[in-house]
């Protein structure tokens, strides 16, 4: 029989998971890019990879403390945004989409090549960079929590740090969108020619939005790798597509949407994964193998997202009148 309590408990763990926090942070970055400014960035995985590797390489190769390594990761993401934005932001939106997805793959392949194996670890990735971050953990050694939310001191520290960044990023986004700056970038999304006619430097505002969303993506990459090793295969284009699914699930032009979307996405994915695996074990799905069952979870989550797009295209928290692409 299927242990439903265990299934629900495993799924509930994703609510506080560092992976969920990382995806929420990356989706907030895409909300600034796509939801508020209308920039088609298909390379958020590249920003995450640069943040992760910037942090790891700074720590392992140069011996930087954790806070300096974070600043390096942010700096690298700003340079990456400038490289992407300077030649494309004056052109149509689809040029940015093509350039970002290609640039993200170039960055990932550079981390995979053996040319820089001394610094990147090639396909094997990097690990052992958590020392200085772990040293500043204020939580005493031990295990804390209730039920499925029971973790050791380091796991709690990663979760507190990751979700703390999500809260700070959400507050920054909320405040910016209520400011004159936010009104300008929303105007750019609707009609950039009209904004330009009002005397605003549209190119400059787009670049600012691209940089800010990229910084959120790089921070998401750091949170993503704090519980694990940095491996280039984790930053494939499918990562960006998952983030877009989360963004559309919660609501593209919202602050709370990406956060709730990430939680719903990963809780659903964890539940369906456990359910399908147990269903195969107990013989409920005799026509499927274990490998096939592993893919079915994505199909089920995809069907749920498709139904949401059909019946509520603006997402859980989105306003249908807010977004031009759903008018």
Secondary structure, DSSP 8 states (H G I E B T S, - for coil): ---HHHHHHHHHGGGS-HHHHHHHHHHHHHIIIIIIT------HHHHHHHHHHHHHHHHHTT---HHHHHHHHHHHHHHHHHHHHHHHTTS-HHHHHHHHHHHHHHHHHHHHSGGGHHHH-GGG-B----HHHHHT--S-SSEEEETTEEEEHHHHHHHHHHHHHHHHHHHHHHHHHTSHHHHHHHHHHHHHHHHHHTT--HHHHHHHHHHHHHHHHHHHHHHHHHTS-B-GGGGSHHHHHHHHHHHHHH-TT-SHHHHHHHHHHHHHHHHHHHHHHHHHHTTTTTT--HHHHHHHHHHHHHHHHHHHHHH-TT-SS--TTT-GGG-
